[in-house]
């Protein structure tokens, strides 16, 4: 496990902006493995991405929660190639978001999470102080059952140790009952406290590791930044 973590840190440290996708047809061709990050608005998703990649402003949240309605793709690998992609999806579940924007999420992030063959895993950020909501459960339903799932209980520095353990057990139980046999891993996570970083990096690296099916697919040339 320590060796996997070191490799993951090197790979994630190469993250750089690749492109922004506003419509499904703008997605790059299927190829390198992808890991997506999803989460409710204000769940700490952007902070988690930046911390995992050791970058301050790789991903950033809109000042108006729920207004950023695009997929932001970050390339991983040497500067001249793309060996893997991280995909930052729009925040969901913000109560004041107009119905038109909600339907836009369904039209872009929904099909991506459901039908993208290159998608190997999804990291879901949930504020440790909140329960798993109906919006969270509905979002999880979008994700193809063959894709790996990892739930990060973010902002766990806001709670004491015993409270974190209690919440984690409750979330694990709730997800197991709602999605039997899905195998959803749960990690307590804190960006400022740097808790759960190694475990999360190792999980992402395992998802991005080449498989026999990937062997015949060469890495793509790096896309120019917009």
Number of C-alpha atoms within 10 A of each C-alpha: 8 10 8 16 20 14 14 23 19 14 21 26 17 16 26 20 18 19 19 17 17 15 14 15 9 11 15 12 9 12 18 21 22 25 23 22 22 25 25 22 24 20 23 22 28 25 23 25 24 19 21 22 22 15 16 12 12 17 20 15 18 14 8 11 18 23 18 19 20 19 24 21 24 23 26 25 19 13 12 11 15 22 22 24 26 26 24 24 25 25 26 26 19 16 11 8 14 11 10 9 15 18 11 16 21 16 13 20 25 18 15 21 23 17 12 15 15 19 27 21 25 24 25 22 27 27 22 24 16 10 13 15 12 10 14 18 13 11 20 19 14 16 22 20 13 12 18 20 23 19 23 27 25 25 24 25 17 14 13 9 10 9 14 20 14 10 19 18 12 14 19 17 12 14 20 15 11 11 15 10 10 15 13 14 15 20 19 23 27 22 19 12 12 13 17 18 20 18 17 23 22 20 20 28 20 15 19 23 13 15 10 7 7 14 9 8 12 12 17 16 12 16 15 8 9 7
